[in-house]
Amino acid sequence: MRRAKITRDTAETQIEVELDLDGSGRYDNRTGVGFFDHMLDQLARHSLIDLTVRARGDLQVDDHHTVEDTGIAIGKALVQALGDKTGIRRYGAFHLAMDDALVRAALDLSGRPFLVWNVDFPAQKIGSFDTELVREFFQALSTHGGITLHVDRLHGLNAHHIAEATFKAVARALREAVEPDPRMAGVLPSTKGAL
């Protein structure tokens, strides 16, 4: 059963995450940050990972802690659901076109977190959402999910499209990486003997 449930409680946020790697992309995300919920919905739908997030954060300060801590919790849930990673494809990559935006994401579920981020936005806000929080989410996800993640904006004029293309591109790369490899059933995808 490649499922996980994580609870993260701090003085700033209370977050619960449930996910199922073998889902159909169902989602029910409520963080109190509307645009972020929309992005988490995209992450679930396009990765085919069922995702439920409940977050209560210090939104009277700003959205930062809620977004970052949700990334931490989802990363930890991915690690739990993947177990020892036997039989997965491990790598994933995708080019995602969305209107004016083109984003490339490539990742390795290596257990060695590293983020390469070449995404800039033409605006600092999408509605009331700070665009810099997109990077903060993926930094937290890669660090706590043990993911080497490269994300590049190849083109884009509209900040909303760029952000959404980023979440969808990572989702599609993640979908590929977590899938069981029928040619490698029961085999760890590494010559090291551990990931």
N, C-alpha and C positions, 0 to 999 in steps of 0.2 A: 504494500500500500504506500504509494508515493505521495503522502499527505503530511501536512504539518499544521500545528497551531502554536502561535507564539503570542505571549503577553509581555508587553514592555511598559513598566510603570516608573515614571520619574516625577520630580517636582514640577516639571514643565508639561509633560504629556502622559496620557494613558492610552495605550494602543493595543488592539487585538487584531491579529492577522490569521486567517485560515486560508490555506491553498491546497490545491490538488493538481499535481503535474499532469495527470492523465484525464483532465477534465475536457470540457467543450468550449471553454472561454466564457463561462457564466461569471457574472460579477455583481457585487453589492457593496459599494464603497461609499462610506460616509465619514469624511474627515472634518467637515465644517468649512472646507475650502473648495468652492464649487469647481473652479477650473482644474484643480488637482484631482478631484474625483473623476472628472471627465478624462483626464490623462490616465489614471489608474484603470478606468474602464477599458480604454484602448489597449493598455498593456495586457489585460486579461484576455480580451476578445481576440487579439491577434497572436498571442502566444498559445492560445487554447489551454491556458492554465486557469482553472476556476479560482477566483480570488474574492475574499470578503475582508474588508478592512473597516474597523470601527476605531476612530481616533477622537480624543478630546484633548485639545491643547490650549496653550495660553495665547489664543488668537487676539486677545486684547493687546498683546505686545506686538506680534506680527505672525506671519505664517511659517517662519523659518523652522522653529522647533518641530512643528507638526509634520512638515514635509520631510525634514531630515530624519526624524525618528521613525516615520513610516518607512523610509528607505532602509533604515537599520533593521526594522522588524521583518520586512519582506525578505531582505538578504538572509537573515538568520533562518527564516522559514524555508527558503530555498535549500540552504545547507542541510537542514533537518530532513526535508523531503527527499533529497537526492541520496542520502545515506552515504555509502562508500563509493558511489558513482559507477558501480559495475554495470556494464552493458549499455551505457549511454553513448551518444555520438560525441559529446564533449565540446565540439567546436560549432559555431554558427556564424553566419554572415548574411547580410541582406542590404540591398539598395532599395530605399522606399521613396517613391515619387508621390507627392501630394500637391497638386496644383503647381504653384511656383517653387515649391520646396523639394529638394532632393537631399536625402540624408543616407549616409552609409554607416552601418554598425557591424562590428565584428567582435566576437568574444570567445573566450576560452574559460571553461569551468575548471580551472587548473588548481584552485585553492590558493593561488598567488594573486592577491588583489592589486590591480593597477588600473588607473583610469587615464586615458589619453582623450582629451576633450578639445575638439576644434569646431565648436559651435558658437557662433555669435549671433546676437539678435539685433534687429534694427530699432527696437523699442525696449525700454526698461520695464514696461508693464504690459500685461495682457489683461485688460480690465483692471482689477485691483491686485492681480498676481504678479509678483516680481519675477522677471524672466531668469534672474540669476539662480533662482531656486530649482530650476530644471537641472542644472549641473549639481547642485547640492544633493538632490535626490539620487542621481546616478552615482555620485561619489560614495554616498552611504550604502547604496545597493551593492556596488562593486566591492567595497571594503568588507562589508559584513557577509556578503555572499561568496567571497573568495573568487571573484571574477576578474579576469583581465578583460577590460572593455575599452574598445576604441570607437569613438563616435565622431563623424566628420559631416559638417554641413557643406555640401558641394554647391548648392544654390538655394536661394530663398529670399523673398522680399517681404513676406508677411510673418510677423512674430508668432501668431497663433499657428499658422501652417508649419513653421519650422519646429515649434515645440511638439506639435502633434505628430509630425513625421518622425521626430526623434524617438518618441515613445513607441510608435508603431514599428520602426526599424529595429529597435532593441528587442521588442516583443517577438518579431519574426526570427531574429537571430537566436533568441532564447528558446523559442519553439523547436528549432532545429537541434540545438545543443542538448536539450534535456530528453529528446526522444530516444527510446530504446533503439539500438542498432541491431537489426535482425542477424547481421553477419558476425556480431560480437557478443551474443548473449552469454552472460556469465563471465565476461572478460573485462578487466579494467582497461580503459583506453589510455594506457601509459606503459612505457618500458621500465619505469622506475618501481612499479609495484605498489604505488600509492599516489593519491591525488589529494 
